[in-house]
Amino acid sequence: MRFAAPIALAALALLPLAAGLYWLLERRRARDAARFANPALVPNLVPSQPGWRRHFPVVLTLIALTALVLGLARPHAAVSVPREEATIVLAIDTSRSMVATDVKPTRLAAAQKAIRAFAKEVPKQFRLGVVSFGDVAYVIAPATPKREVLEAALVALRPGEGTALGDGIARSIQLARGARTKDGERPPAAILVLSDGAQTQGVLQPLQAARRAQRFRIPVYTVALGTDEGVVEVPHPGGLTERVTVPPDPATLRQISALTRGRFYAAPDGARLDAVYKELGSRIGRTTEDRELTAAFAGAGAALLLAALGFSAVVFGRIP
């Protein structure tokens, strides 16, 4: 929390003085009462004493004054609030390794399922676009709030050969920056990359693309899908088939997220992948805003003052 008018906080120094003055007055009152009556006879004269109730309105008043002074200092705090608009580009690896079955039924099918879950987690007004990258990167769905467009793009995904990761991120940046609100403004954007392998194709290197995203302040969230035991079958001439191990490459994806202030996730199986996308939906669907809390502190202070007055009126029949 920060204060726009911190000089007002100096008034807080008066509150301990007020509490000390009240304590001294209470001691003086007790001494004055002892001069005119034997303390041992007081229980016979007064059937009950207020005890803590005598001090409760004063304590409430001091707390109320503290809240009012903090309000005068104009407190500000970072508050998590739902985004009203945003563009999220889903960059999906469609290389041959995505047909590996270490994530059931395949890596690609598990990714499609998880993206559908992700689409349910983000606000409906968010624009979602899809970029597919295998040997080359394609935009297969424009950034739009229409979820049926996203569904059609997911159904159309087909595995290819290589992995043009850098080109996929670069094409995602273009798609994200091309989105506009009704007022012509460019809404906040994020890129979500789902990949399982190192770059084998393409023009732009992954970290070069990440620096471009960093320059445009577009965070790139990455998910490394698959396990070290993932295997695909590669056909060769003559009807021969080679079984090739296709472990994920988390190191590059982790660097991309760190460079762009996104976040890296390791999702070795389908269940974890679903959890990742739900968490990302919640994370991307909210933003942090600086809010002034003066009204809240002033309202709390006024409410506490009224409570102190009301307590005194009900219990003692008077308002101090």
Buried (B, 14 or more C-beta within 10 A) or exposed (E): EEBEEEEBBEBEEEBEEEEEEBEEEEEEEEEEEEEEEEEEEEEEEEEEEEEEEEEBBBBBBBBBBBBBBBBBBBBBEEEEEEBEBBBBBBBBBBBBBBBBEBBEEBBBBBBBBBBBBBBEBBBEEBBBBBBBBBBBBBBBBBBBBEBEBBBEBBEEBEBBEBBBBBBBBBBBBEBBBBBEEEEEEEBBBBBBBBBBBBBBBBEBBBBEBBEBBBEEEBBBBBBBBBBEEBEBEEEEEEEEEEEEEBBBBBEBBBBBBBBBEBBBBBBBBBEBBBBBBBBBBEBBBBBEEEEEBBEBBBEBBBEBBEBBBEBBEEEEEEEE
